[in-house]
Amino acid sequence: MNRIPLLTLLIVFLAGAVSIVFLLRKEKVANELPFSIRQQNDAARSTVPVTPIFSDTQNLYSNQTFHFSLVFPNTLAVHEYKEAGGALSITFEGNDLREFQIYVTPYQETQITPARFKLDEPSGVFDDPVDILIDGVRATMFFSKNPIMGDTREVWFIHGGFLYEVVTEKQNDAWLAGIMQTWKFI
């Protein structure tokens, strides 16, 4: 009968303990911020051709001040609202109850801080986060809650000195994904 030397058991035990500590530390750091979005440089831009998933006749929205454009169904009316601090809210509203909103604000940080998240998302809800790319820029998509819209799907990202927050009702998740595929930084 072979006996495992005590030293081998000790090494295995220590390796397991270190792994557990590492995983707990990683979870603790991940929980300190609602999510971590880092600004990407232009070299990370995607060159994949985009095909929207909706079939309506399409319009192009372009904003030179905030350096982006996107394609949206012509069934939506667009409204812009200037906000405090040089920010802008853009709503895309349809008669069929499909709508989404983009909030853009100057933002010099490279990550979204917990204070900023709480300011813009008072519910504090940050469920099922997924990292995605918007025109080559890292973004985080998640579910949340809004006092007006109820359950929401949100996409937040930082690019070129601006924080972009896109929100729609949760049930419009796939529809918004098609629109977000057309997003271009200009």
N, C-alpha and C positions, 0 to 999 in steps of 0.2 A: 504494500500500500504506500503510495507516494504521499509525502507530506509537503504542503506548500510552505516554503520558508516564511518565517515571521516578517522578514524584511519585504518580501514581495507583497504580502497582505497589507503591510503598512503603506507601501507605495500606491497600491490600488485604492486604498481608503483615502489617502491624501489627494490623489487625482480626482476622485469622486467629490470630495469636499470642496476642492478648488473649483470644479465645474459647477457645483451648486451655487457657490458664492458668486461666481461670474454671472450665471444666469439670473440670480436674484438682483445683482447690481445692474445688469442690463435692463431688467424689467423696471427697477426703481428709476433709472435715468429716463427710460421711455415714458414713464408716468409723470415725470416732473413737468414736461411740456405737453400740451395737447397733441402737437405733432411738430416735426422738424422739416421745414422747407428751406432749402438753401438756393440762393440765386445761382443760375447756371450761366456760363458765358455763351456767346453766340455760336461758338464752334460746336455746341451740343445740339443745334437745331436739327429737326427731322427733315428728311427729304422724301418721305413716303407720300405718294399721291393720296389725296383725300377724296372720298366719295360720300356725300351726305346720305343718311338713311331715310330722309323724308322725301316725298315725291311732289310736294306743292311747288308752284313757281317760287323762285327764290329771289331774295334781295340781298344786297351787300351792305353791311353796316361798317363804316370806317371811321376811326377817331384818331386824327393826327396828333392831338394833344397827349393822349395816353398810349399812342403807338400800337394800335391793334385794329384788326378787322375780322369780321366773321360773316358767314352766309346764314340767313334765316328765312323761314317760310314767309311768303308775302301776306299770309293771313294774320300776321302779327303787326300791331301798331307800336312804334318806337317813341319813347318819351325820355328826355334827358332832364335831370334835376341836379343843379349845382348844390354841393354840400359844403359845410364848413371845412376850412383847412385845405382848400384846393381840390377836394374830392368831387366825384361825380357818380350819380346813380343813373343807370340806364335801364328802363323797363321795356320788355318786349311782351305785349299783352295781346291775347287772341280772344275771339268770340267763343271758342270751344273750351274755354277755361284753361287752356295751355298757356303758360307764361313763364318767363324767367327774368331774373334781374342780375345786373352786373354792378358791383360797387368797386370803384377804383379810387385809391388814395395814394398820395406820395408816401413813400416808406423807405427809409434808408437802412433799415436793419437787413441782415442776411437770413434771419430766421424769424418766424412768428413767435413772439413772446407770449407767455401765459396772460400777461396783462392785456395785450392787444387782442388775444382771442376772447377774453372775457368782455372787453369793451364792445367788440363787434358781434359776439355770440353770447348774449346774456344768459341764455338757457344753460350754457356750459356743456351741452350734449355734443359728444364727439364719438359716434358709433361706427364701427366697421370701416376704419380708414384703409384706403388703398392708394399706393403711390402710382401715379400715371404721368404721362408726358403731354404737355400742351405745346404744340409747335416746337418740340425739343426741350422744353423747360419742365423741370420736375414740379409736379403739383400733387396735392393730396385731395382725394375725393372722400367724402364721408357723409353719414346721415346725421341729421340734427333735428331741432324743433324750433319753430318760429311762432310767435303769438298770433300772427295774421295768417300764415300759410299752413300751420300745423306741422306735420312731419315733412322734412325737407331733404333734398339731396344737394350737397354743396361741393364746390371745387374751389380751392384756394391756392394761389401761387404768387411768387414774387419775380418780377423781371424789370430791369432797367430803371430801378428806383421807384417802382410802384407795387402796391399790393392789390391783387385782383381777387375778388370774391364773387363767385357765380352761384346763384341759388334758384331752385325750382321746387315744386311739390315732389314728394317722394315717388309718386306714381308716374311722373314724367321723366324718370331716370334715363331710360333708353333713348327717348326723344331728345333730351338735352345732350346726351353723349354724341349723337349724330351732328348736332350743331357745333359742339365743342371741337369736333374733328376738323372743322373748317377754320378754326381760329388761326390767325397769322399775326406775327409781330411785324410792324412796319416801321 
